[in-house]
Amino acid sequence: MVYFSFIGVHDQTFDKQTNTFGATLTIFQSLIEKIDMVFLFATRTIIDETEIRDNIDFVELGEKIKDYMQFLEKDLEVEIVTIDIPNPIDYDIIYDVMYEKTQEVMKTHSILEDEKIINITSGTPTMTTCWVLLQKSGLIPNARLVQSFEKKFQQRRKRPYQFVDLEIDNFPQVKTPTAAKRELTKMKAELESVGEERDLLKLDSDFPRLVGQSASIRSVKEKIFNYAATDLHMLILGDVGSGKQLVAEYLHEHSHIADKRFRDINIGGKSSSLIQSELFGHVKGAFTGAHKERLGLFLSCDGGTLFIDEIGDADAEVQTKLLKVIEYGMMTPVGSDEDKKVNVRVIGATNRDLPNLVKGGQFRRDLFSRFMGLITIDPLASRIEDIPELIEYFIAKHDLKVKFSDACIEAFKKDDWSTGNVRQLENTVKLSTTVYNGVPLERSDIPPDPSAILNLDNNKHALLPDLPFPPKGFSIKEVIENVREHYYAKALARHSNVAEKAAEEDLGLKAHTLRKHLREKFPRLSRKK
């Protein structure tokens, strides 16, 4: 065991005849059998103590103590470590010197791993404090603090010394500068991690209907959060059923105009004159059937947000008028010569490749450039890890009594959802209730939804066969049936499989006509629970 001690003022109480000693020798004599090496720290500075008549030479005193130690223990290694401390109560000076000397001693003698004891009784209170700091910080490793008692207290204590562990509740841990820096770096990383987790939880709570934890959907949430606070006109790109309307609604709800009106319109498949009337309104008598004035969506949500779905389908005339209202805040109702001023944030959305439409001259470049904010929603195939959470969400949303096996969930991840994406998955979950009998469903138990069967690939029917039909494999009845199924399916997809809207708004049919066709084509869908 290695013994560290300062030579202090009271260590001059040194009388071998009466066995009266200061703290340094008292502790040494008590633990002599365990001590293998001693380092006595002595200041070269001669200190004038008011209570001591004569000045003290600590180096000389240390030599006397060394001699006595080696008298008691002949082969004991004792070293006097001389140090320069001009002010015995200056913490900065004393700490630096003690740190430097103790490190030098431990490295020179290779005693870093050895057990050590440190006398904290000898020396000034400042020196004692520095010993404690060096020991508690681990800068003097494997060390214990020890103190001695004056003669009058030794009988009461039953011994002349005691170890001072300072292992009490809530005692602060002292760290080295390097260790403290590492700890701060670790703490900073943990705080950043907690902050990120908090931010993610906030995103989830702010956008509860945007379900999923994938990087893709989180990116969408972050962009909504960032763009919502701006006045930028927005463009949302995404496949059919990916959630463009939902993103537009959240952009409005988290904006500074959330208290204003939010209106939406899907202009896909509509005539230019109807689109203009709905967007910009018309005056009475503007066209046949215009029996009264129509305000239009822009004026009706002045100060708020207008969401224009399928904006990629707008023709040149509509695009020109949209550019005018976005650029100058001016619009002209159909049949009027008078401009009206409006202040509306426009959010456009489309599933078409708008950049290619711009390159091909089908969409105005200047109009495209007015949409300064862009959010792209990836198809469900790009975030299949969100499918289990989406399924749970749809079951809760519609209060469905249905369960799926684990194998079924995995099969859902491998399915082709390109015709309707999240909407198609939701319809499939709802459709599953028609065959659920209390046992978790397998994928083979669930009938496909109509849009998947009819296949909404627009290119499939883009090229019709030329006449005459080949002698085998084609018939006019088959061609007509395929065309009809194509448009029935497209209308259903545009209106979330609501037959009434698909039939009346897009197909010009009675709803029961479309339902009848679906029942004939897919009799399984009409089964009752």
Contacts in CASP RR format, 6 or more apart in sequence:
PFRMAT RR
TARGET T0000
AUTHOR 0000-0000-0000
METHOD contacts of the structure
MODEL  1
MVYFSFIGVHDQTFDKQTNTFGATLTIFQSLIEKIDMVFLFATRTIIDET
EIRDNIDFVELGEKIKDYMQFLEKDLEVEIVTIDIPNPIDYDIIYDVMYE
KTQEVMKTHSILEDEKIINITSGTPTMTTCWVLLQKSGLIPNARLVQSFE
KKFQQRRKRPYQFVDLEIDNFPQVKTPTAAKRELTKMKAELESVGEERDL
LKLDSDFPRLVGQSASIRSVKEKIFNYAATDLHMLILGDVGSGKQLVAEY
LHEHSHIADKRFRDINIGGKSSSLIQSELFGHVKGAFTGAHKERLGLFLS
CDGGTLFIDEIGDADAEVQTKLLKVIEYGMMTPVGSDEDKKVNVRVIGAT
NRDLPNLVKGGQFRRDLFSRFMGLITIDPLASRIEDIPELIEYFIAKHDL
KVKFSDACIEAFKKDDWSTGNVRQLENTVKLSTTVYNGVPLERSDIPPDP
SAILNLDNNKHALLPDLPFPPKGFSIKEVIENVREHYYAKALARHSNVAE
KAAEEDLGLKAHTLRKHLREKFPRLSRKK
1 31 0 8 1.000
1 34 0 8 1.000
1 35 0 8 1.000
1 36 0 8 1.000
1 37 0 8 1.000
1 114 0 8 1.000
1 115 0 8 1.000
1 116 0 8 1.000
1 117 0 8 1.000
2 35 0 8 1.000
2 36 0 8 1.000
2 37 0 8 1.000
2 38 0 8 1.000
2 39 0 8 1.000
2 111 0 8 1.000
2 114 0 8 1.000
2 115 0 8 1.000
2 116 0 8 1.000
2 117 0 8 1.000
3 27 0 8 1.000
3 28 0 8 1.000
3 31 0 8 1.000
3 35 0 8 1.000
3 37 0 8 1.000
3 38 0 8 1.000
3 39 0 8 1.000
3 116 0 8 1.000
3 117 0 8 1.000
3 119 0 8 1.000
4 39 0 8 1.000
4 41 0 8 1.000
4 102 0 8 1.000
4 116 0 8 1.000
4 117 0 8 1.000
4 118 0 8 1.000
4 119 0 8 1.000
4 131 0 8 1.000
4 140 0 8 1.000
4 143 0 8 1.000
5 23 0 8 1.000
5 24 0 8 1.000
5 27 0 8 1.000
5 28 0 8 1.000
5 38 0 8 1.000
5 39 0 8 1.000
5 40 0 8 1.000
5 41 0 8 1.000
5 118 0 8 1.000
5 119 0 8 1.000
5 122 0 8 1.000
6 24 0 8 1.000
6 40 0 8 1.000
6 41 0 8 1.000
6 42 0 8 1.000
6 119 0 8 1.000
6 122 0 8 1.000
6 123 0 8 1.000
6 127 0 8 1.000
7 24 0 8 1.000
7 40 0 8 1.000
7 41 0 8 1.000
7 42 0 8 1.000
7 43 0 8 1.000
7 58 0 8 1.000
7 61 0 8 1.000
7 62 0 8 1.000
7 65 0 8 1.000
7 122 0 8 1.000
7 123 0 8 1.000
8 23 0 8 1.000
8 24 0 8 1.000
8 56 0 8 1.000
8 58 0 8 1.000
8 61 0 8 1.000
8 122 0 8 1.000
8 123 0 8 1.000
9 47 0 8 1.000
9 49 0 8 1.000
9 52 0 8 1.000
9 56 0 8 1.000
9 123 0 8 1.000
10 22 0 8 1.000
10 23 0 8 1.000
10 122 0 8 1.000
11 21 0 8 1.000
11 22 0 8 1.000
11 23 0 8 1.000
11 24 0 8 1.000
11 25 0 8 1.000
11 61 0 8 1.000
11 62 0 8 1.000
11 65 0 8 1.000
11 122 0 8 1.000
12 22 0 8 1.000
12 52 0 8 1.000
12 56 0 8 1.000
12 61 0 8 1.000
13 20 0 8 1.000
13 21 0 8 1.000
13 22 0 8 1.000
14 20 0 8 1.000
14 21 0 8 1.000
14 22 0 8 1.000
14 25 0 8 1.000
14 61 0 8 1.000
14 64 0 8 1.000
14 65 0 8 1.000
14 68 0 8 1.000
15 21 0 8 1.000
16 68 0 8 1.000
20 151 0 8 1.000
21 29 0 8 1.000
22 122 0 8 1.000
22 148 0 8 1.000
23 119 0 8 1.000
23 121 0 8 1.000
23 122 0 8 1.000
23 147 0 8 1.000
23 148 0 8 1.000
24 40 0 8 1.000
24 65 0 8 1.000
24 119 0 8 1.000
24 122 0 8 1.000
25 65 0 8 1.000
25 68 0 8 1.000
25 69 0 8 1.000
26 148 0 8 1.000
26 160 0 8 1.000
26 161 0 8 1.000
27 117 0 8 1.000
27 119 0 8 1.000
27 121 0 8 1.000
27 146 0 8 1.000
27 147 0 8 1.000
27 148 0 8 1.000
27 160 0 8 1.000
27 161 0 8 1.000
28 35 0 8 1.000
28 38 0 8 1.000
28 69 0 8 1.000
29 72 0 8 1.000
29 160 0 8 1.000
30 148 0 8 1.000
30 159 0 8 1.000
30 160 0 8 1.000
30 161 0 8 1.000
31 117 0 8 1.000
31 146 0 8 1.000
31 161 0 8 1.000
32 72 0 8 1.000
32 73 0 8 1.000
35 73 0 8 1.000
35 76 0 8 1.000
35 117 0 8 1.000
36 76 0 8 1.000
36 77 0 8 1.000
37 76 0 8 1.000
37 77 0 8 1.000
37 78 0 8 1.000
37 79 0 8 1.000
37 109 0 8 1.000
37 111 0 8 1.000
37 114 0 8 1.000
38 66 0 8 1.000
38 69 0 8 1.000
38 76 0 8 1.000
38 77 0 8 1.000
38 78 0 8 1.000
38 79 0 8 1.000
39 78 0 8 1.000
39 79 0 8 1.000
39 81 0 8 1.000
39 105 0 8 1.000
40 62 0 8 1.000
40 65 0 8 1.000
40 66 0 8 1.000
40 78 0 8 1.000
40 79 0 8 1.000
40 80 0 8 1.000
40 81 0 8 1.000
41 81 0 8 1.000
41 83 0 8 1.000
41 98 0 8 1.000
41 101 0 8 1.000
42 58 0 8 1.000
42 59 0 8 1.000
42 61 0 8 1.000
42 62 0 8 1.000
42 80 0 8 1.000
42 81 0 8 1.000
42 82 0 8 1.000
42 83 0 8 1.000
43 58 0 8 1.000
43 59 0 8 1.000
43 82 0 8 1.000
43 83 0 8 1.000
43 84 0 8 1.000
43 85 0 8 1.000
43 88 0 8 1.000
44 58 0 8 1.000
44 59 0 8 1.000
44 82 0 8 1.000
44 83 0 8 1.000
44 84 0 8 1.000
45 84 0 8 1.000
45 85 0 8 1.000
45 86 0 8 1.000
45 88 0 8 1.000
46 55 0 8 1.000
46 56 0 8 1.000
46 57 0 8 1.000
46 58 0 8 1.000
47 55 0 8 1.000
47 56 0 8 1.000
47 58 0 8 1.000
47 88 0 8 1.000
48 55 0 8 1.000
49 56 0 8 1.000
59 80 0 8 1.000
59 82 0 8 1.000
62 80 0 8 1.000
63 80 0 8 1.000
66 78 0 8 1.000
66 80 0 8 1.000
69 76 0 8 1.000
69 78 0 8 1.000
70 76 0 8 1.000
70 78 0 8 1.000
79 105 0 8 1.000
81 101 0 8 1.000
81 105 0 8 1.000
83 97 0 8 1.000
83 98 0 8 1.000
83 101 0 8 1.000
84 97 0 8 1.000
85 93 0 8 1.000
85 94 0 8 1.000
85 97 0 8 1.000
86 93 0 8 1.000
87 93 0 8 1.000
88 94 0 8 1.000
88 123 0 8 1.000
88 124 0 8 1.000
88 126 0 8 1.000
88 127 0 8 1.000
89 124 0 8 1.000
89 125 0 8 1.000
89 126 0 8 1.000
90 126 0 8 1.000
91 126 0 8 1.000
91 129 0 8 1.000
91 130 0 8 1.000
94 124 0 8 1.000
94 126 0 8 1.000
94 127 0 8 1.000
94 130 0 8 1.000
95 130 0 8 1.000
95 133 0 8 1.000
95 134 0 8 1.000
98 127 0 8 1.000
98 130 0 8 1.000
98 131 0 8 1.000
98 134 0 8 1.000
99 134 0 8 1.000
99 139 0 8 1.000
102 134 0 8 1.000
102 139 0 8 1.000
102 140 0 8 1.000
103 139 0 8 1.000
105 111 0 8 1.000
106 112 0 8 1.000
106 140 0 8 1.000
112 141 0 8 1.000
112 142 0 8 1.000
113 141 0 8 1.000
113 142 0 8 1.000
114 142 0 8 1.000
115 142 0 8 1.000
115 143 0 8 1.000
115 144 0 8 1.000
116 140 0 8 1.000
116 141 0 8 1.000
116 142 0 8 1.000
116 143 0 8 1.000
116 144 0 8 1.000
117 143 0 8 1.000
117 144 0 8 1.000
117 145 0 8 1.000
117 146 0 8 1.000
117 163 0 8 1.000
118 131 0 8 1.000
118 135 0 8 1.000
118 140 0 8 1.000
118 143 0 8 1.000
118 144 0 8 1.000
118 145 0 8 1.000
118 146 0 8 1.000
119 146 0 8 1.000
119 147 0 8 1.000
119 148 0 8 1.000
120 128 0 8 1.000
120 131 0 8 1.000
120 132 0 8 1.000
120 145 0 8 1.000
120 146 0 8 1.000
120 147 0 8 1.000
120 164 0 8 1.000
121 128 0 8 1.000
121 147 0 8 1.000
121 148 0 8 1.000
131 145 0 8 1.000
132 145 0 8 1.000
132 166 0 8 1.000
133 139 0 8 1.000
133 174 0 8 1.000
134 140 0 8 1.000
135 143 0 8 1.000
135 144 0 8 1.000
135 145 0 8 1.000
136 166 0 8 1.000
136 173 0 8 1.000
136 174 0 8 1.000
137 174 0 8 1.000
137 175 0 8 1.000
137 176 0 8 1.000
137 179 0 8 1.000
138 176 0 8 1.000
139 176 0 8 1.000
144 163 0 8 1.000
144 164 0 8 1.000
144 165 0 8 1.000
145 163 0 8 1.000
145 164 0 8 1.000
145 165 0 8 1.000
145 166 0 8 1.000
146 161 0 8 1.000
146 162 0 8 1.000
146 163 0 8 1.000
146 164 0 8 1.000
147 161 0 8 1.000
147 162 0 8 1.000
147 164 0 8 1.000
148 160 0 8 1.000
148 161 0 8 1.000
149 157 0 8 1.000
149 159 0 8 1.000
149 160 0 8 1.000
149 161 0 8 1.000
149 162 0 8 1.000
154 160 0 8 1.000
175 183 0 8 1.000
200 218 0 8 1.000
203 218 0 8 1.000
203 221 0 8 1.000
203 222 0 8 1.000
203 225 0 8 1.000
204 221 0 8 1.000
206 221 0 8 1.000
206 225 0 8 1.000
206 250 0 8 1.000
206 254 0 8 1.000
207 221 0 8 1.000
207 224 0 8 1.000
207 250 0 8 1.000
209 246 0 8 1.000
209 250 0 8 1.000
210 217 0 8 1.000
210 220 0 8 1.000
210 221 0 8 1.000
210 224 0 8 1.000
210 246 0 8 1.000
210 247 0 8 1.000
210 250 0 8 1.000
211 217 0 8 1.000
211 386 0 8 1.000
211 389 0 8 1.000
211 390 0 8 1.000
211 393 0 8 1.000
212 218 0 8 1.000
212 383 0 8 1.000
212 386 0 8 1.000
212 389 0 8 1.000
212 390 0 8 1.000
213 385 0 8 1.000
213 386 0 8 1.000
213 389 0 8 1.000
214 383 0 8 1.000
214 385 0 8 1.000
214 386 0 8 1.000
216 378 0 8 1.000
216 382 0 8 1.000
216 383 0 8 1.000
217 383 0 8 1.000
217 386 0 8 1.000
220 247 0 8 1.000
220 375 0 8 1.000
220 377 0 8 1.000
223 375 0 8 1.000
224 247 0 8 1.000
224 250 0 8 1.000
224 251 0 8 1.000
224 254 0 8 1.000
224 375 0 8 1.000
225 254 0 8 1.000
227 234 0 8 1.000
227 251 0 8 1.000
227 373 0 8 1.000
227 375 0 8 1.000
228 250 0 8 1.000
228 251 0 8 1.000
228 252 0 8 1.000
228 253 0 8 1.000
228 254 0 8 1.000
228 255 0 8 1.000
229 254 0 8 1.000
229 255 0 8 1.000
229 256 0 8 1.000
231 345 0 8 1.000
232 371 0 8 1.000
232 372 0 8 1.000
232 373 0 8 1.000
233 326 0 8 1.000
233 345 0 8 1.000
233 346 0 8 1.000
233 347 0 8 1.000
233 348 0 8 1.000
233 370 0 8 1.000
233 371 0 8 1.000
233 372 0 8 1.000
233 373 0 8 1.000
234 248 0 8 1.000
234 251 0 8 1.000
234 345 0 8 1.000
234 346 0 8 1.000
234 347 0 8 1.000
234 348 0 8 1.000
234 371 0 8 1.000
234 373 0 8 1.000
234 374 0 8 1.000
234 375 0 8 1.000
235 311 0 8 1.000
235 347 0 8 1.000
235 348 0 8 1.000
235 349 0 8 1.000
235 354 0 8 1.000
235 368 0 8 1.000
235 371 0 8 1.000
235 373 0 8 1.000
235 374 0 8 1.000
235 375 0 8 1.000
236 244 0 8 1.000
236 247 0 8 1.000
236 248 0 8 1.000
236 347 0 8 1.000
236 348 0 8 1.000
236 349 0 8 1.000
236 350 0 8 1.000
236 374 0 8 1.000
236 375 0 8 1.000
236 376 0 8 1.000
236 377 0 8 1.000
237 349 0 8 1.000
237 350 0 8 1.000
237 351 0 8 1.000
237 354 0 8 1.000
237 374 0 8 1.000
237 375 0 8 1.000
237 376 0 8 1.000
237 377 0 8 1.000
238 244 0 8 1.000
238 349 0 8 1.000
238 350 0 8 1.000
238 351 0 8 1.000
238 376 0 8 1.000
238 377 0 8 1.000
238 378 0 8 1.000
238 379 0 8 1.000
239 351 0 8 1.000
239 377 0 8 1.000
239 379 0 8 1.000
239 418 0 8 1.000
239 420 0 8 1.000
239 421 0 8 1.000
240 351 0 8 1.000
240 419 0 8 1.000
240 420 0 8 1.000
240 421 0 8 1.000
240 423 0 8 1.000
240 456 0 8 1.000
240 493 0 8 1.000
240 494 0 8 1.000
241 420 0 8 1.000
241 421 0 8 1.000
241 422 0 8 1.000
241 423 0 8 1.000
241 424 0 8 1.000
241 493 0 8 1.000
242 351 0 8 1.000
242 377 0 8 1.000
242 378 0 8 1.000
242 379 0 8 1.000
242 380 0 8 1.000
242 420 0 8 1.000
242 421 0 8 1.000
242 422 0 8 1.000
242 423 0 8 1.000
243 377 0 8 1.000
243 421 0 8 1.000
243 422 0 8 1.000
243 423 0 8 1.000
244 309 0 8 1.000
244 349 0 8 1.000
244 351 0 8 1.000
244 377 0 8 1.000
245 264 0 8 1.000
245 307 0 8 1.000
245 309 0 8 1.000
245 349 0 8 1.000
247 349 0 8 1.000
247 375 0 8 1.000
247 377 0 8 1.000
248 264 0 8 1.000
248 305 0 8 1.000
248 307 0 8 1.000
248 347 0 8 1.000
248 348 0 8 1.000
248 349 0 8 1.000
249 262 0 8 1.000
249 307 0 8 1.000
251 305 0 8 1.000
251 347 0 8 1.000
252 258 0 8 1.000
252 262 0 8 1.000
252 304 0 8 1.000
252 305 0 8 1.000
252 307 0 8 1.000
252 345 0 8 1.000
252 347 0 8 1.000
253 262 0 8 1.000
255 305 0 8 1.000
255 345 0 8 1.000
257 303 0 8 1.000
257 304 0 8 1.000
257 305 0 8 1.000
257 345 0 8 1.000
260 301 0 8 1.000
260 303 0 8 1.000
260 304 0 8 1.000
260 305 0 8 1.000
261 300 0 8 1.000
261 301 0 8 1.000
261 303 0 8 1.000
261 304 0 8 1.000
261 305 0 8 1.000
262 301 0 8 1.000
262 304 0 8 1.000
262 305 0 8 1.000
262 306 0 8 1.000
262 307 0 8 1.000
263 297 0 8 1.000
263 300 0 8 1.000
263 301 0 8 1.000
263 305 0 8 1.000
263 306 0 8 1.000
263 307 0 8 1.000
264 306 0 8 1.000
264 307 0 8 1.000
264 308 0 8 1.000
264 309 0 8 1.000
265 275 0 8 1.000
265 278 0 8 1.000
265 279 0 8 1.000
265 297 0 8 1.000
265 306 0 8 1.000
265 307 0 8 1.000
265 308 0 8 1.000
265 309 0 8 1.000
266 309 0 8 1.000
266 310 0 8 1.000
266 494 0 8 1.000
267 275 0 8 1.000
267 278 0 8 1.000
267 279 0 8 1.000
267 308 0 8 1.000
267 309 0 8 1.000
267 310 0 8 1.000
267 311 0 8 1.000
267 313 0 8 1.000
267 314 0 8 1.000
267 318 0 8 1.000
268 309 0 8 1.000
268 310 0 8 1.000
268 313 0 8 1.000
268 494 0 8 1.000
269 310 0 8 1.000
269 313 0 8 1.000
269 506 0 8 1.000
270 278 0 8 1.000
270 313 0 8 1.000
272 315 0 8 1.000
272 317 0 8 1.000
272 318 0 8 1.000
273 287 0 8 1.000
273 334 0 8 1.000
275 314 0 8 1.000
275 318 0 8 1.000
276 282 0 8 1.000
276 317 0 8 1.000
276 318 0 8 1.000
276 321 0 8 1.000
276 334 0 8 1.000
277 286 0 8 1.000
277 287 0 8 1.000
277 290 0 8 1.000
277 294 0 8 1.000
277 296 0 8 1.000
277 334 0 8 1.000
278 296 0 8 1.000
278 297 0 8 1.000
279 296 0 8 1.000
279 297 0 8 1.000
279 298 0 8 1.000
279 306 0 8 1.000
279 308 0 8 1.000
279 318 0 8 1.000
279 321 0 8 1.000
279 322 0 8 1.000
279 331 0 8 1.000
280 296 0 8 1.000
280 298 0 8 1.000
280 321 0 8 1.000
280 325 0 8 1.000
280 331 0 8 1.000
280 332 0 8 1.000
280 333 0 8 1.000
280 334 0 8 1.000
281 293 0 8 1.000
281 294 0 8 1.000
281 295 0 8 1.000
281 296 0 8 1.000
281 297 0 8 1.000
281 298 0 8 1.000
281 299 0 8 1.000
281 333 0 8 1.000
281 334 0 8 1.000
282 290 0 8 1.000
282 293 0 8 1.000
282 294 0 8 1.000
282 296 0 8 1.000
282 333 0 8 1.000
282 334 0 8 1.000
282 335 0 8 1.000
282 336 0 8 1.000
283 290 0 8 1.000
283 293 0 8 1.000
283 333 0 8 1.000
283 334 0 8 1.000
283 335 0 8 1.000
283 336 0 8 1.000
284 290 0 8 1.000
284 291 0 8 1.000
284 292 0 8 1.000
284 293 0 8 1.000
285 291 0 8 1.000
285 335 0 8 1.000
286 333 0 8 1.000
286 334 0 8 1.000
286 335 0 8 1.000
286 336 0 8 1.000
287 334 0 8 1.000
287 335 0 8 1.000
290 334 0 8 1.000
293 333 0 8 1.000
294 333 0 8 1.000
296 333 0 8 1.000
297 306 0 8 1.000
298 306 0 8 1.000
298 325 0 8 1.000
298 331 0 8 1.000
298 342 0 8 1.000
298 344 0 8 1.000
299 331 0 8 1.000
299 340 0 8 1.000
299 342 0 8 1.000
301 344 0 8 1.000
302 342 0 8 1.000
302 343 0 8 1.000
302 344 0 8 1.000
303 342 0 8 1.000
303 343 0 8 1.000
303 344 0 8 1.000
303 345 0 8 1.000
304 343 0 8 1.000
304 344 0 8 1.000
304 345 0 8 1.000
305 344 0 8 1.000
305 345 0 8 1.000
305 346 0 8 1.000
305 347 0 8 1.000
306 344 0 8 1.000
306 345 0 8 1.000
306 346 0 8 1.000
306 347 0 8 1.000
307 347 0 8 1.000
307 348 0 8 1.000
307 349 0 8 1.000
308 314 0 8 1.000
308 322 0 8 1.000
308 346 0 8 1.000
308 347 0 8 1.000
308 348 0 8 1.000
308 349 0 8 1.000
309 348 0 8 1.000
309 349 0 8 1.000
309 350 0 8 1.000
310 349 0 8 1.000
310 350 0 8 1.000
310 351 0 8 1.000
310 352 0 8 1.000
311 322 0 8 1.000
311 348 0 8 1.000
311 349 0 8 1.000
311 350 0 8 1.000
312 350 0 8 1.000
312 352 0 8 1.000
312 354 0 8 1.000
312 357 0 8 1.000
312 363 0 8 1.000
313 350 0 8 1.000
313 352 0 8 1.000
314 322 0 8 1.000
314 363 0 8 1.000
316 364 0 8 1.000
319 363 0 8 1.000
319 364 0 8 1.000
319 367 0 8 1.000
320 364 0 8 1.000
321 331 0 8 1.000
321 332 0 8 1.000
322 346 0 8 1.000
322 367 0 8 1.000
323 364 0 8 1.000
323 366 0 8 1.000
323 367 0 8 1.000
323 370 0 8 1.000
324 330 0 8 1.000
324 331 0 8 1.000
324 332 0 8 1.000
325 331 0 8 1.000
325 342 0 8 1.000
325 344 0 8 1.000
325 346 0 8 1.000
326 346 0 8 1.000
326 367 0 8 1.000
326 370 0 8 1.000
327 370 0 8 1.000
329 341 0 8 1.000
329 342 0 8 1.000
329 343 0 8 1.000
329 344 0 8 1.000
330 339 0 8 1.000
330 340 0 8 1.000
330 341 0 8 1.000
330 342 0 8 1.000
331 339 0 8 1.000
331 340 0 8 1.000
331 342 0 8 1.000
332 338 0 8 1.000
332 339 0 8 1.000
332 340 0 8 1.000
333 340 0 8 1.000
346 371 0 8 1.000
348 371 0 8 1.000
354 363 0 8 1.000
354 368 0 8 1.000
355 368 0 8 1.000
357 363 0 8 1.000
358 364 0 8 1.000
358 365 0 8 1.000
358 368 0 8 1.000
379 417 0 8 1.000
379 418 0 8 1.000
379 421 0 8 1.000
380 386 0 8 1.000
380 387 0 8 1.000
380 417 0 8 1.000
380 421 0 8 1.000
380 422 0 8 1.000
380 424 0 8 1.000
380 425 0 8 1.000
381 416 0 8 1.000
381 417 0 8 1.000
381 418 0 8 1.000
384 413 0 8 1.000
387 409 0 8 1.000
387 412 0 8 1.000
387 413 0 8 1.000
387 425 0 8 1.000
388 409 0 8 1.000
390 422 0 8 1.000
390 425 0 8 1.000
390 426 0 8 1.000
391 404 0 8 1.000
391 409 0 8 1.000
391 412 0 8 1.000
391 425 0 8 1.000
391 429 0 8 1.000
394 400 0 8 1.000
394 425 0 8 1.000
394 426 0 8 1.000
394 429 0 8 1.000
394 430 0 8 1.000
395 402 0 8 1.000
395 429 0 8 1.000
398 429 0 8 1.000
398 430 0 8 1.000
400 429 0 8 1.000
400 430 0 8 1.000
400 432 0 8 1.000
400 433 0 8 1.000
401 433 0 8 1.000
401 436 0 8 1.000
401 438 0 8 1.000
402 429 0 8 1.000
402 432 0 8 1.000
402 433 0 8 1.000
402 436 0 8 1.000
402 441 0 8 1.000
403 436 0 8 1.000
403 438 0 8 1.000
403 440 0 8 1.000
403 441 0 8 1.000
404 412 0 8 1.000
404 432 0 8 1.000
404 440 0 8 1.000
404 441 0 8 1.000
405 440 0 8 1.000
405 441 0 8 1.000
405 442 0 8 1.000
407 442 0 8 1.000
407 443 0 8 1.000
408 440 0 8 1.000
408 441 0 8 1.000
408 442 0 8 1.000
408 443 0 8 1.000
408 445 0 8 1.000
408 446 0 8 1.000
411 442 0 8 1.000
411 443 0 8 1.000
412 425 0 8 1.000
412 428 0 8 1.000
412 443 0 8 1.000
415 443 0 8 1.000
416 452 0 8 1.000
417 424 0 8 1.000
417 425 0 8 1.000
419 451 0 8 1.000
419 452 0 8 1.000
419 455 0 8 1.000
419 456 0 8 1.000
419 457 0 8 1.000
419 493 0 8 1.000
420 451 0 8 1.000
420 456 0 8 1.000
420 493 0 8 1.000
423 493 0 8 1.000
423 496 0 8 1.000
424 449 0 8 1.000
424 451 0 8 1.000
424 452 0 8 1.000
427 449 0 8 1.000
427 451 0 8 1.000
427 496 0 8 1.000
427 497 0 8 1.000
428 446 0 8 1.000
428 448 0 8 1.000
428 449 0 8 1.000
428 452 0 8 1.000
431 446 0 8 1.000
431 447 0 8 1.000
431 449 0 8 1.000
431 525 0 8 1.000
432 441 0 8 1.000
432 445 0 8 1.000
432 446 0 8 1.000
433 529 0 8 1.000
434 447 0 8 1.000
434 524 0 8 1.000
434 525 0 8 1.000
434 527 0 8 1.000
434 529 0 8 1.000
435 441 0 8 1.000
435 445 0 8 1.000
435 446 0 8 1.000
435 447 0 8 1.000
435 527 0 8 1.000
436 529 0 8 1.000
447 522 0 8 1.000
447 524 0 8 1.000
447 525 0 8 1.000
449 497 0 8 1.000
450 489 0 8 1.000
450 492 0 8 1.000
450 497 0 8 1.000
450 518 0 8 1.000
450 521 0 8 1.000
450 522 0 8 1.000
450 525 0 8 1.000
451 489 0 8 1.000
451 492 0 8 1.000
451 493 0 8 1.000
451 497 0 8 1.000
453 489 0 8 1.000
453 521 0 8 1.000
453 522 0 8 1.000
454 485 0 8 1.000
454 486 0 8 1.000
454 488 0 8 1.000
454 489 0 8 1.000
454 492 0 8 1.000
455 489 0 8 1.000
456 486 0 8 1.000
456 489 0 8 1.000
456 490 0 8 1.000
456 493 0 8 1.000
458 490 0 8 1.000
460 486 0 8 1.000
461 482 0 8 1.000
461 483 0 8 1.000
461 486 0 8 1.000
464 479 0 8 1.000
464 483 0 8 1.000
465 474 0 8 1.000
465 479 0 8 1.000
469 475 0 8 1.000
469 476 0 8 1.000
484 517 0 8 1.000
485 521 0 8 1.000
487 506 0 8 1.000
487 507 0 8 1.000
488 502 0 8 1.000
488 507 0 8 1.000
488 514 0 8 1.000
488 517 0 8 1.000
488 518 0 8 1.000
490 506 0 8 1.000
491 502 0 8 1.000
491 503 0 8 1.000
491 505 0 8 1.000
491 506 0 8 1.000
491 507 0 8 1.000
491 514 0 8 1.000
492 498 0 8 1.000
492 499 0 8 1.000
492 502 0 8 1.000
494 502 0 8 1.000
494 506 0 8 1.000
495 501 0 8 1.000
495 502 0 8 1.000
495 505 0 8 1.000
495 506 0 8 1.000
499 511 0 8 1.000
499 514 0 8 1.000
499 515 0 8 1.000
499 518 0 8 1.000
500 511 0 8 1.000
502 514 0 8 1.000
503 509 0 8 1.000
503 510 0 8 1.000
503 511 0 8 1.000
503 513 0 8 1.000
503 514 0 8 1.000
504 510 0 8 1.000
504 511 0 8 1.000
507 514 0 8 1.000
518 525 0 8 1.000
518 526 0 8 1.000
519 525 0 8 1.000
519 526 0 8 1.000
END
